[in-house]
Amino acid sequence: MRQPSVAGPGLALALLSAVTFATSGTFARSLINDGWSAEAVVIVRVGIAALVLAAPAVIVLRGRWPVLRRNLASIGIFGLLGVAVAQACFFNAVRYLPVGVALLLEYLGVILVVGWTWLMQGQRPRRLTVAGSVTALAGLVFVLDLAGAGRLDPVGVLWGLGAAVGLAGYFVLAGRADPALPSVVMASGGMAAGAGALLLLGLVGALPLRATFDTVEFAGRHTSWLVPIAGLALVAAVVAYLAGIAAARALGARLASFVGLSEVLFAVLIAWLVLGELPTVVQLLGGLLIVAGVALVRLDELRIPAEPAQPEATEPEATEPALT
């Protein structure tokens, strides 16, 4: 049983991680509205964050370079799907949808993981997981609000569902990570791989790369473009990841990821306060159902006995919050 002295700070770190991750859509919106492409926003965000995290990654890898070499392929795939696809799709969704709604669609990736493990690994979901999945899908119907005044742009919905696929890949790949591979190395390497892949595709003309360096409108004021960039890279990436990793170590990966669900609520609140965005009443109801459904799935996971702790010489299991 974890001591309160550890659980208290761990809970605070998990909430800090959720709050800082939740700012990403709001920071990105100011750049996208000013002419930045979503892909350029992702490249700058994760590229800077990867560089900042490179130093601690090198420090924890001292004497353990074979661990990195044998995991290069998995880090690369993680970066492509869990970072590049997830974030590019999410930021493209933000072009067409309220930030909170885009994040709700992305979090359906947790439900996709249930389907993946059932179809590919034969892990039949238990009743609580089924109930959570059905609740989340019912919430999706309300969020889409197909017949109401809050009907969403279908292009944005498709981007949001693409982000859900990327998020599902993030969870699946993170869950298969080598226990000996430090989480900060996985995060830094994955972000570097994701940024590099998007940059390469942009340079050959396969993806749009647009960036402007004028003042942008943020929180109702005109400010330098460096302000949202710093927010995205340092607050919504570096601080969010480091706090998330520390929380996972203090609380355990499952409980920390459960607390991380509050990111959705924080994102809606921040978008309302900074951008004046607020979903309709029907969409808010759907959002609550999605959060409740995902929470039920997470709660079912918490009922599964945790695997034995790793020896002190290796990195303990740590699943960070979603890459948004």
C-alpha positions as YAML, in Angstrom:
chain: A
units: angstrom
residues:
- id: 1
  name: MET
  ca: [0.00, 0.00, 0.00]
- id: 2
  name: ARG
  ca: [1.37, 3.41, -0.97]
- id: 3
  name: GLN
  ca: [2.13, 5.85, 1.81]
- id: 4
  name: PRO
  ca: [0.06, 9.09, 1.94]
- id: 5
  name: SER
  ca: [3.31, 11.06, 1.80]
- id: 6
  name: VAL
  ca: [3.88, 9.61, -1.69]
- id: 7
  name: ALA
  ca: [0.27, 9.52, -2.91]
- id: 8
  name: GLY
  ca: [-0.38, 13.19, -2.06]
- id: 9
  name: PRO
  ca: [2.44, 14.66, -4.17]
- id: 10
  name: GLY
  ca: [1.75, 12.01, -6.82]
- id: 11
  name: LEU
  ca: [-1.85, 13.16, -7.15]
- id: 12
  name: ALA
  ca: [-0.73, 16.78, -7.39]
- id: 13
  name: LEU
  ca: [1.74, 15.87, -10.14]
- id: 14
  name: ALA
  ca: [-0.93, 13.92, -12.04]
- id: 15
  name: LEU
  ca: [-3.27, 16.93, -11.93]
- id: 16
  name: LEU
  ca: [-0.43, 19.25, -12.98]
- id: 17
  name: SER
  ca: [0.25, 16.98, -15.94]
- id: 18
  name: ALA
  ca: [-3.43, 16.97, -16.91]
- id: 19
  name: VAL
  ca: [-3.72, 20.77, -16.68]
- id: 20
  name: THR
  ca: [-0.59, 21.43, -18.72]
- id: 21
  name: PHE
  ca: [-1.50, 18.87, -21.39]
- id: 22
  name: ALA
  ca: [-4.94, 20.48, -21.58]
- id: 23
  name: THR
  ca: [-3.45, 23.81, -22.68]
- id: 24
  name: SER
  ca: [-2.12, 22.42, -25.98]
- id: 25
  name: GLY
  ca: [-5.27, 22.96, -28.03]
- id: 26
  name: THR
  ca: [-5.69, 26.53, -26.82]
- id: 27
  name: PHE
  ca: [-2.07, 27.45, -27.55]
- id: 28
  name: ALA
  ca: [-2.24, 25.78, -30.97]
- id: 29
  name: ARG
  ca: [-5.49, 27.53, -31.93]
- id: 30
  name: SER
  ca: [-3.83, 30.96, -31.80]
- id: 31
  name: LEU
  ca: [-1.11, 29.83, -34.23]
- id: 32
  name: ILE
  ca: [-3.47, 27.98, -36.57]
- id: 33
  name: ASN
  ca: [-5.81, 30.98, -36.76]
- id: 34
  name: ASP
  ca: [-2.82, 33.10, -37.75]
- id: 35
  name: GLY
  ca: [-1.95, 30.86, -40.71]
- id: 36
  name: TRP
  ca: [0.20, 28.08, -39.28]
- id: 37
  name: SER
  ca: [-0.45, 24.60, -40.59]
- id: 38
  name: ALA
  ca: [-1.22, 21.98, -37.96]
- id: 39
  name: GLU
  ca: [1.80, 19.95, -39.08]
- id: 40
  name: ALA
  ca: [4.13, 22.92, -38.57]
- id: 41
  name: VAL
  ca: [2.72, 23.44, -35.07]
- id: 42
  name: VAL
  ca: [3.38, 19.79, -34.19]
- id: 43
  name: ILE
  ca: [6.93, 19.87, -35.57]
- id: 44
  name: VAL
  ca: [7.89, 22.95, -33.55]
- id: 45
  name: ARG
  ca: [6.16, 21.74, -30.39]
- id: 46
  name: VAL
  ca: [7.57, 18.23, -30.21]
- id: 47
  name: GLY
  ca: [10.88, 19.18, -31.80]
- id: 48
  name: ILE
  ca: [11.68, 21.72, -29.08]
- id: 49
  name: ALA
  ca: [10.37, 19.39, -26.38]
- id: 50
  name: ALA
  ca: [12.52, 16.54, -27.69]
- id: 51
  name: LEU
  ca: [15.62, 18.74, -27.53]
- id: 52
  name: VAL
  ca: [14.84, 19.86, -23.97]
- id: 53
  name: LEU
  ca: [14.25, 16.27, -22.83]
- id: 54
  name: ALA
  ca: [17.34, 14.99, -24.65]
- id: 55
  name: ALA
  ca: [19.66, 16.00, -21.80]
- id: 56
  name: PRO
  ca: [17.85, 14.04, -19.06]
- id: 57
  name: ALA
  ca: [17.40, 11.17, -21.53]
- id: 58
  name: VAL
  ca: [21.16, 10.97, -22.09]
- id: 59
  name: ILE
  ca: [21.80, 11.14, -18.34]
- id: 60
  name: VAL
  ca: [19.51, 8.20, -17.50]
- id: 61
  name: LEU
  ca: [20.95, 6.19, -20.41]
- id: 62
  name: ARG
  ca: [24.57, 6.32, -19.19]
- id: 63
  name: GLY
  ca: [25.91, 2.81, -19.32]
- id: 64
  name: ARG
  ca: [22.67, 1.47, -20.84]
- id: 65
  name: TRP
  ca: [23.10, 2.29, -24.53]
- id: 66
  name: PRO
  ca: [22.31, -1.28, -25.68]
- id: 67
  name: VAL
  ca: [18.78, -0.73, -24.33]
- id: 68
  name: LEU
  ca: [18.37, 2.21, -26.71]
- id: 69
  name: ARG
  ca: [19.79, 0.34, -29.69]
- id: 70
  name: ARG
  ca: [17.45, -2.63, -29.35]
- id: 71
  name: ASN
  ca: [14.44, -0.31, -29.01]
- id: 72
  name: LEU
  ca: [15.13, 2.08, -31.90]
- id: 73
  name: ALA
  ca: [12.46, 0.51, -34.13]
- id: 74
  name: SER
  ca: [9.77, 0.59, -31.46]
- id: 75
  name: ILE
  ca: [10.62, 4.21, -30.57]
- id: 76
  name: GLY
  ca: [10.35, 5.14, -34.25]
- id: 77
  name: ILE
  ca: [6.94, 3.50, -34.66]
- id: 78
  name: PHE
  ca: [5.79, 5.09, -31.41]
- id: 79
  name: GLY
  ca: [6.88, 8.49, -32.72]
- id: 80
  name: LEU
  ca: [5.09, 8.03, -36.06]
- id: 81
  name: LEU
  ca: [1.76, 6.81, -34.70]
- id: 82
  name: GLY
  ca: [1.59, 7.92, -31.10]
- id: 83
  name: VAL
  ca: [3.13, 11.36, -31.68]
- id: 84
  name: ALA
  ca: [2.95, 12.46, -35.31]
- id: 85
  name: VAL
  ca: [-0.43, 11.00, -36.26]
- id: 86
  name: ALA
  ca: [-2.10, 11.71, -32.91]
- id: 87
  name: GLN
  ca: [-0.98, 15.32, -32.65]
- id: 88
  name: ALA
  ca: [-1.27, 16.29, -36.32]
- id: 89
  name: CYS
  ca: [-4.82, 14.93, -36.46]
- id: 90
  name: PHE
  ca: [-5.75, 16.61, -33.18]
- id: 91
  name: PHE
  ca: [-4.43, 20.02, -34.22]
- id: 92
  name: ASN
  ca: [-6.15, 19.69, -37.60]
- id: 93
  name: ALA
  ca: [-9.37, 18.88, -35.75]
- id: 94
  name: VAL
  ca: [-8.91, 22.08, -33.72]
- id: 95
  name: ARG
  ca: [-9.09, 24.01, -37.03]
- id: 96
  name: TYR
  ca: [-12.74, 23.01, -37.41]
- id: 97
  name: LEU
  ca: [-13.99, 22.11, -33.92]
- id: 98
  name: PRO
  ca: [-13.99, 23.57, -30.41]
- id: 99
  name: VAL
  ca: [-10.91, 22.44, -28.50]
- id: 100
  name: GLY
  ca: [-12.93, 20.48, -25.94]
- id: 101
  name: VAL
  ca: [-14.91, 18.61, -28.59]
- id: 102
  name: ALA
  ca: [-11.74, 17.71, -30.53]
- id: 103
  name: LEU
  ca: [-10.18, 16.31, -27.36]
- id: 104
  name: LEU
  ca: [-13.32, 14.31, -26.54]
- id: 105
  name: LEU
  ca: [-13.17, 12.68, -29.97]
- id: 106
  name: GLU
  ca: [-9.48, 11.90, -29.48]
- id: 107
  name: TYR
  ca: [-10.16, 10.22, -26.14]
- id: 108
  name: LEU
  ca: [-12.33, 7.67, -27.91]
- id: 109
  name: GLY
  ca: [-8.96, 6.08, -28.65]
- id: 110
  name: VAL
  ca: [-9.22, 4.43, -25.23]
- id: 111
  name: ILE
  ca: [-12.31, 2.58, -26.51]
- id: 112
  name: LEU
  ca: [-10.48, 1.63, -29.71]
- id: 113
  name: VAL
  ca: [-7.84, -0.05, -27.57]
- id: 114
  name: VAL
  ca: [-10.57, -2.27, -26.10]
- id: 115
  name: GLY
  ca: [-11.59, -3.37, -29.60]
- id: 116
  name: TRP
  ca: [-7.96, -3.89, -30.63]
- id: 117
  name: THR
  ca: [-7.11, -6.14, -27.70]
- id: 118
  name: TRP
  ca: [-10.31, -8.12, -28.26]
- id: 119
  name: LEU
  ca: [-9.82, -8.67, -31.99]
- id: 120
  name: MET
  ca: [-6.05, -9.06, -32.11]
- id: 121
  name: GLN
  ca: [-5.22, -10.59, -28.74]
- id: 122
  name: GLY
  ca: [-8.46, -12.40, -27.88]
- id: 123
  name: GLN
  ca: [-8.88, -10.47, -24.61]
- id: 124
  name: ARG
  ca: [-12.65, -10.46, -24.26]
- id: 125
  name: PRO
  ca: [-13.71, -7.26, -22.46]
- id: 126
  name: ARG
  ca: [-15.38, -7.64, -19.08]
- id: 127
  name: ARG
  ca: [-18.80, -6.24, -18.24]
- id: 128
  name: LEU
  ca: [-17.56, -2.97, -16.79]
- id: 129
  name: THR
  ca: [-15.41, -2.33, -19.87]
- id: 130
  name: VAL
  ca: [-18.35, -3.12, -22.17]
- id: 131
  name: ALA
  ca: [-20.57, -0.76, -20.17]
- id: 132
  name: GLY
  ca: [-17.94, 1.96, -20.40]
- id: 133
  name: SER
  ca: [-17.53, 1.49, -24.15]
- id: 134
  name: VAL
  ca: [-21.29, 1.65, -24.77]
- id: 135
  name: THR
  ca: [-21.56, 4.76, -22.57]
- id: 136
  name: ALA
  ca: [-18.74, 6.49, -24.46]
- id: 137
  name: LEU
  ca: [-20.24, 5.64, -27.86]
- id: 138
  name: ALA
  ca: [-23.61, 6.98, -26.69]
- id: 139
  name: GLY
  ca: [-21.80, 10.13, -25.66]
- id: 140
  name: LEU
  ca: [-20.28, 10.39, -29.13]
- id: 141
  name: VAL
  ca: [-23.79, 10.56, -30.61]
- id: 142
  name: PHE
  ca: [-24.60, 13.54, -28.39]
- id: 143
  name: VAL
  ca: [-21.26, 15.24, -29.06]
- id: 144
  name: LEU
  ca: [-21.84, 15.03, -32.82]
- id: 145
  name: ASP
  ca: [-25.32, 16.55, -32.26]
- id: 146
  name: LEU
  ca: [-26.25, 15.63, -35.83]
- id: 147
  name: ALA
  ca: [-29.70, 17.17, -35.72]
- id: 148
  name: GLY
  ca: [-29.02, 20.17, -33.53]
- id: 149
  name: ALA
  ca: [-27.69, 23.72, -33.85]
- id: 150
  name: GLY
  ca: [-24.34, 22.54, -32.57]
- id: 151
  name: ARG
  ca: [-23.79, 20.21, -35.53]
- id: 152
  name: LEU
  ca: [-20.09, 19.76, -36.14]
- id: 153
  name: ASP
  ca: [-18.03, 20.11, -39.29]
- id: 154
  name: PRO
  ca: [-17.61, 16.54, -40.65]
- id: 155
  name: VAL
  ca: [-14.03, 17.29, -41.73]
- id: 156
  name: GLY
  ca: [-13.15, 18.18, -38.16]
- id: 157
  name: VAL
  ca: [-14.90, 15.05, -36.89]
- id: 158
  name: LEU
  ca: [-12.80, 12.89, -39.23]
- id: 159
  name: TRP
  ca: [-9.62, 14.56, -38.02]
- id: 160
  name: GLY
  ca: [-10.73, 14.00, -34.42]
- id: 161
  name: LEU
  ca: [-11.36, 10.32, -35.06]
- id: 162
  name: GLY
  ca: [-7.94, 10.12, -36.73]
- id: 163
  name: ALA
  ca: [-6.49, 11.52, -33.50]
- id: 164
  name: ALA
  ca: [-8.34, 8.75, -31.64]
- id: 165
  name: VAL
  ca: [-6.58, 6.17, -33.82]
- id: 166
  name: GLY
  ca: [-3.22, 7.81, -33.03]
- id: 167
  name: LEU
  ca: [-4.02, 7.86, -29.32]
- id: 168
  name: ALA
  ca: [-4.98, 4.18, -29.42]
- id: 169
  name: GLY
  ca: [-1.63, 3.46, -31.05]
- id: 170
  name: TYR
  ca: [0.07, 5.48, -28.33]
- id: 171
  name: PHE
  ca: [-1.48, 3.38, -25.56]
- id: 172
  name: VAL
  ca: [-0.88, 0.06, -27.31]
- id: 173
  name: LEU
  ca: [2.76, 0.85, -28.11]
- id: 174
  name: ALA
  ca: [3.46, 2.35, -24.67]
- id: 175
  name: GLY
  ca: [2.01, -0.75, -23.07]
- id: 176
  name: ARG
  ca: [4.41, -2.96, -25.05]
- id: 177
  name: ALA
  ca: [7.48, -0.85, -24.26]
- id: 178
  name: ASP
  ca: [10.61, -2.54, -22.96]
- id: 179
  name: PRO
  ca: [10.52, -2.16, -19.13]
- id: 180
  name: ALA
  ca: [14.25, -1.41, -19.23]
- id: 181
  name: LEU
  ca: [13.71, 1.61, -21.50]
- id: 182
  name: PRO
  ca: [13.39, 4.77, -19.37]
- id: 183
  name: SER
  ca: [10.15, 6.66, -19.99]
- id: 184
  name: VAL
  ca: [11.93, 9.96, -20.60]
- id: 185
  name: VAL
  ca: [13.94, 8.28, -23.37]
- id: 186
  name: MET
  ca: [10.75, 6.90, -24.92]
- id: 187
  name: ALA
  ca: [9.17, 10.35, -24.79]
- id: 188
  name: SER
  ca: [12.16, 12.28, -26.13]
- id: 189
  name: GLY
  ca: [12.98, 9.72, -28.83]
- id: 190
  name: GLY
  ca: [9.37, 9.38, -29.89]
- id: 191
  name: MET
  ca: [8.91, 13.12, -30.21]
- id: 192
  name: ALA
  ca: [12.14, 13.45, -32.17]
- id: 193
  name: ALA
  ca: [11.05, 10.66, -34.54]
- id: 194
  name: GLY
  ca: [7.60, 12.17, -34.98]
- id: 195
  name: ALA
  ca: [8.93, 15.65, -35.66]
- id: 196
  name: GLY
  ca: [11.53, 14.31, -38.09]
- id: 197
  name: ALA
  ca: [8.95, 12.29, -40.04]
- id: 198
  name: LEU
  ca: [6.56, 15.23, -40.38]
- id: 199
  name: LEU
  ca: [9.40, 17.57, -41.39]
- id: 200
  name: LEU
  ca: [10.59, 15.14, -44.07]
- id: 201
  name: LEU
  ca: [7.08, 14.74, -45.48]
- id: 202
  name: GLY
  ca: [6.67, 18.50, -45.46]
- id: 203
  name: LEU
  ca: [9.96, 19.13, -47.27]
- id: 204
  name: VAL
  ca: [8.99, 16.77, -50.09]
- id: 205
  name: GLY
  ca: [5.60, 18.46, -50.42]
- id: 206
  name: ALA
  ca: [3.48, 15.62, -49.02]
- id: 207
  name: LEU
  ca: [2.26, 17.75, -46.10]
- id: 208
  name: PRO
  ca: [1.58, 21.49, -45.84]
- id: 209
  name: LEU
  ca: [4.18, 23.38, -43.85]
- id: 210
  name: ARG
  ca: [3.12, 26.98, -43.21]
- id: 211
  name: ALA
  ca: [4.33, 29.30, -40.50]
- id: 212
  name: THR
  ca: [4.07, 33.05, -39.93]
- id: 213
  name: PHE
  ca: [6.14, 35.11, -37.58]
- id: 214
  name: ASP
  ca: [3.86, 38.07, -36.98]
- id: 215
  name: THR
  ca: [1.93, 38.83, -33.83]
- id: 216
  name: VAL
  ca: [-0.88, 36.41, -33.00]
- id: 217
  name: GLU
  ca: [-4.09, 36.82, -31.06]
- id: 218
  name: PHE
  ca: [-4.02, 34.92, -27.79]
- id: 219
  name: ALA
  ca: [-6.47, 35.31, -24.90]
- id: 220
  name: GLY
  ca: [-7.99, 38.35, -26.62]
- id: 221
  name: ARG
  ca: [-4.65, 40.16, -26.95]
- id: 222
  name: HIS
  ca: [-2.03, 40.49, -29.68]
- id: 223
  name: THR
  ca: [1.28, 38.97, -28.67]
- id: 224
  name: SER
  ca: [4.43, 37.50, -30.20]
- id: 225
  name: TRP
  ca: [4.14, 34.10, -31.89]
- id: 226
  name: LEU
  ca: [6.84, 32.94, -29.49]
- id: 227
  name: VAL
  ca: [4.36, 33.02, -26.59]
- id: 228
  name: PRO
  ca: [2.13, 30.16, -27.81]
- id: 229
  name: ILE
  ca: [5.20, 28.30, -29.11]
- id: 230
  name: ALA
  ca: [6.79, 28.46, -25.66]
- id: 231
  name: GLY
  ca: [3.51, 27.39, -24.12]
- id: 232
  name: LEU
  ca: [3.18, 24.41, -26.45]
- id: 233
  name: ALA
  ca: [6.77, 23.20, -26.13]
- id: 234
  name: LEU
  ca: [7.61, 23.98, -22.51]
- id: 235
  name: VAL
  ca: [4.27, 23.94, -20.69]
- id: 236
  name: ALA
  ca: [2.14, 21.52, -22.74]
- id: 237
  name: ALA
  ca: [5.01, 19.14, -23.54]
- id: 238
  name: VAL
  ca: [8.07, 19.30, -21.25]
- id: 239
  name: VAL
  ca: [6.31, 20.13, -17.96]
- id: 240
  name: ALA
  ca: [3.37, 17.89, -18.85]
- id: 241
  name: TYR
  ca: [5.57, 14.90, -19.64]
- id: 242
  name: LEU
  ca: [7.92, 15.24, -16.69]
- id: 243
  name: ALA
  ca: [5.00, 15.68, -14.28]
- id: 244
  name: GLY
  ca: [3.21, 12.73, -15.87]
- id: 245
  name: ILE
  ca: [6.24, 10.46, -15.57]
- id: 246
  name: ALA
  ca: [6.79, 11.45, -11.95]
- id: 247
  name: ALA
  ca: [3.08, 10.90, -11.19]
- id: 248
  name: ALA
  ca: [3.15, 7.45, -12.78]
- id: 249
  name: ARG
  ca: [6.08, 6.50, -10.57]
- id: 250
  name: ALA
  ca: [4.38, 7.79, -7.40]
- id: 251
  name: LEU
  ca: [0.85, 6.49, -8.06]
- id: 252
  name: GLY
  ca: [1.42, 3.66, -10.50]
- id: 253
  name: ALA
  ca: [0.71, 3.85, -14.22]
- id: 254
  name: ARG
  ca: [-2.95, 2.81, -14.01]
- id: 255
  name: LEU
  ca: [-4.02, 5.22, -11.29]
- id: 256
  name: ALA
  ca: [-2.02, 8.09, -12.83]
- id: 257
  name: SER
  ca: [-3.66, 7.55, -16.23]
- id: 258
  name: PHE
  ca: [-7.07, 7.44, -14.51]
- id: 259
  name: VAL
  ca: [-6.43, 10.85, -12.91]
- id: 260
  name: GLY
  ca: [-5.23, 12.02, -16.33]
- id: 261
  name: LEU
  ca: [-8.82, 11.83, -17.60]
- id: 262
  name: SER
  ca: [-9.33, 15.21, -15.95]
- id: 263
  name: GLU
  ca: [-7.41, 16.63, -18.94]
- id: 264
  name: VAL
  ca: [-10.67, 16.70, -20.91]
- id: 265
  name: LEU
  ca: [-12.44, 18.79, -18.28]
- id: 266
  name: PHE
  ca: [-9.46, 21.13, -17.92]
- id: 267
  name: ALA
  ca: [-9.28, 21.56, -21.71]
- id: 268
  name: VAL
  ca: [-12.95, 22.59, -21.89]
- id: 269
  name: LEU
  ca: [-12.47, 25.04, -19.01]
- id: 270
  name: ILE
  ca: [-9.30, 26.58, -20.46]
- id: 271
  name: ALA
  ca: [-10.82, 26.95, -23.93]
- id: 272
  name: TRP
  ca: [-13.85, 28.65, -22.37]
- id: 273
  name: LEU
  ca: [-11.77, 31.08, -20.30]
- id: 274
  name: VAL
  ca: [-9.17, 31.90, -22.98]
- id: 275
  name: LEU
  ca: [-11.04, 31.46, -26.29]
- id: 276
  name: GLY
  ca: [-14.66, 31.85, -25.20]
- id: 277
  name: GLU
  ca: [-15.44, 28.40, -26.63]
- id: 278
  name: LEU
  ca: [-18.11, 26.35, -24.94]
- id: 279
  name: PRO
  ca: [-19.88, 23.30, -26.41]
- id: 280
  name: THR
  ca: [-23.67, 23.24, -26.56]
- id: 281
  name: VAL
  ca: [-25.66, 21.72, -23.70]
- id: 282
  name: VAL
  ca: [-26.22, 18.55, -25.75]
- id: 283
  name: GLN
  ca: [-22.50, 18.30, -26.55]
- id: 284
  name: LEU
  ca: [-21.60, 18.86, -22.90]
- id: 285
  name: LEU
  ca: [-23.92, 15.99, -21.97]
- id: 286
  name: GLY
  ca: [-22.23, 13.84, -24.58]
- id: 287
  name: GLY
  ca: [-18.84, 14.88, -23.26]
- id: 288
  name: LEU
  ca: [-19.79, 13.82, -19.74]
- id: 289
  name: LEU
  ca: [-20.91, 10.45, -21.11]
- id: 290
  name: ILE
  ca: [-17.61, 9.98, -22.97]
- id: 291
  name: VAL
  ca: [-15.59, 10.87, -19.88]
- id: 292
  name: ALA
  ca: [-17.77, 8.57, -17.77]
- id: 293
  name: GLY
  ca: [-17.38, 5.75, -20.29]
- id: 294
  name: VAL
  ca: [-13.61, 6.11, -20.47]
- id: 295
  name: ALA
  ca: [-13.51, 6.31, -16.67]
- id: 296
  name: LEU
  ca: [-15.40, 3.01, -16.42]
- id: 297
  name: VAL
  ca: [-12.88, 1.37, -18.74]
- id: 298
  name: ARG
  ca: [-10.01, 2.76, -16.68]
- id: 299
  name: LEU
  ca: [-11.73, 1.67, -13.46]
- id: 300
  name: ASP
  ca: [-11.98, -1.86, -14.83]
- id: 301
  name: GLU
  ca: [-8.24, -1.76, -15.55]
- id: 302
  name: LEU
  ca: [-7.56, -0.72, -11.95]
- id: 303
  name: ARG
  ca: [-9.28, -3.91, -10.80]
- id: 304
  name: ILE
  ca: [-6.69, -6.02, -12.65]
- id: 305
  name: PRO
  ca: [-3.81, -6.94, -10.30]
- id: 306
  name: ALA
  ca: [-0.70, -4.98, -11.14]
- id: 307
  name: GLU
  ca: [2.33, -6.85, -12.42]
- id: 308
  name: PRO
  ca: [5.22, -7.33, -9.96]
- id: 309
  name: ALA
  ca: [7.36, -4.25, -9.57]
- id: 310
  name: GLN
  ca: [10.51, -4.09, -11.67]
- id: 311
  name: PRO
  ca: [13.87, -4.34, -9.90]
- id: 312
  name: GLU
  ca: [15.42, -1.04, -8.87]
- id: 313
  name: ALA
  ca: [18.02, -1.32, -11.65]
- id: 314
  name: THR
  ca: [15.38, -0.94, -14.35]
- id: 315
  name: GLU
  ca: [12.90, 1.79, -15.10]
- id: 316
  name: PRO
  ca: [9.48, 1.14, -13.48]
- id: 317
  name: GLU
  ca: [6.47, 0.93, -15.75]
- id: 318
  name: ALA
  ca: [5.17, 4.40, -16.56]
- id: 319
  name: THR
  ca: [2.43, 5.23, -19.01]
- id: 320
  name: GLU
  ca: [2.28, 8.96, -19.58]
- id: 321
  name: PRO
  ca: [-0.93, 10.87, -20.35]
- id: 322
  name: ALA
  ca: [-2.09, 11.33, -23.92]
- id: 323
  name: LEU
  ca: [0.09, 13.20, -26.40]
- id: 324
  name: THR
  ca: [-2.13, 16.16, -26.98]
...
